[in-house]
């Protein structure tokens, strides 16, 4: 490296040295023996973990329900109008039981 390269490296090191020392400082430790989020024997940490799991479960359930809804939008609604007409004719007495059963079996195939 030439002289300018070394000067640049030394300048960068001089600028970064205080920030590296600051990164090693434990600013959260206000004299407590553990991290503040683990207060009350770790209840806060477990609570945050449960809320995170609940959040992701809701996101996944929402995605699954959204996909199912979109898939159903593309399908035509199935109606069994022929069988309904057959039942109405049987109820009115236009056809007897044997005819109804035979035609119902034909429609279900």
Secondary structure, 3 states (H helix, E strand, C coil): CCHHHHHHHHHHHHHHHHHHHHHHCCCCCCCCCCCHHHHHHHHHHHHHHHHHHHHHHHHHHHHHHHHHHHHHHHCCCCCCHHHHHHHHHHHHCCCCHHHHHHHHHHHHC
